[in-house]
């Protein structure tokens, strides 16, 4: 599938099964995979439609969908070993979606031999699209057209951080400002980071469908994603211990140093 075709697919699927349910979900359309881990009929139906289209165009590829993984955990291992693969996150930020927040997104990524080569993020309620291709940059598409994104070096001094680790909210790494909560959707977080709304984000979990799309957006815009121990992120790292996403390599290195000396954090 061509890059524009995939973006068109995400928009069409959102129009068909996600947008009609926004702030209109019936109680029977909301479910729990595990206590507190929500999924909706919109998630499941969107993933089926996106996966079917990718399978039709790329029958040799492994497609790792978040909801498919919930019923077939071995799919993650097949994805990590595949020469050609895709991730699908049909409604990233499901809790936001359920609670009527516009901060949710549809995300797809493509990998070749374990490296992300294309990524798509569609924010249907904000009507913003972010597309990245390896070696070709990161672009935002909106009503005014398309604009290539690059992240500036952070200012000298303290960095503005956010975290998905609830116990760290309000805490400060050594020499840095106290951290706030993320936007609770990687499909919102990574574009916000690329566009300068924060200097870094700390993540406790690292599922591929959450982080592979954003990793390419960030890399192509000049940012960095790696583990809290300072190792570069790979889509084949299916269970890294935690991630630092940063708007620049300088910020990433500064955060890793601050983490190493912040033993007081819970």
Secondary structure as GFF3:
##gff-version 3
##sequence-region A 1 266
A	DSSP	alpha_helix	3	13	.	.	.	ID=ss1
A	DSSP	pi_helix	14	18	.	.	.	ID=ss2
A	DSSP	three_ten_helix	19	21	.	.	.	ID=ss3
A	DSSP	three_ten_helix	27	29	.	.	.	ID=ss4
A	DSSP	beta_strand	30	34	.	.	.	ID=ss5
A	DSSP	beta_strand	37	40	.	.	.	ID=ss6
A	DSSP	alpha_helix	41	57	.	.	.	ID=ss7
A	DSSP	beta_strand	62	65	.	.	.	ID=ss8
A	DSSP	alpha_helix	66	71	.	.	.	ID=ss9
A	DSSP	alpha_helix	75	81	.	.	.	ID=ss10
A	DSSP	beta_strand	84	92	.	.	.	ID=ss11
A	DSSP	alpha_helix	94	98	.	.	.	ID=ss12
A	DSSP	beta_strand	105	112	.	.	.	ID=ss13
A	DSSP	beta_strand	115	123	.	.	.	ID=ss14
A	DSSP	beta_strand	128	133	.	.	.	ID=ss15
A	DSSP	beta_strand	137	142	.	.	.	ID=ss16
A	DSSP	beta_strand	145	149	.	.	.	ID=ss17
A	DSSP	beta_strand	161	163	.	.	.	ID=ss18
A	DSSP	three_ten_helix	166	168	.	.	.	ID=ss19
A	DSSP	beta_strand	180	181	.	.	.	ID=ss20
A	DSSP	alpha_helix	186	194	.	.	.	ID=ss21
A	DSSP	beta_strand	200	203	.	.	.	ID=ss22
A	DSSP	alpha_helix	208	221	.	.	.	ID=ss23
A	DSSP	beta_strand	224	227	.	.	.	ID=ss24
A	DSSP	beta_strand	243	246	.	.	.	ID=ss25
A	DSSP	alpha_helix	249	260	.	.	.	ID=ss26
###
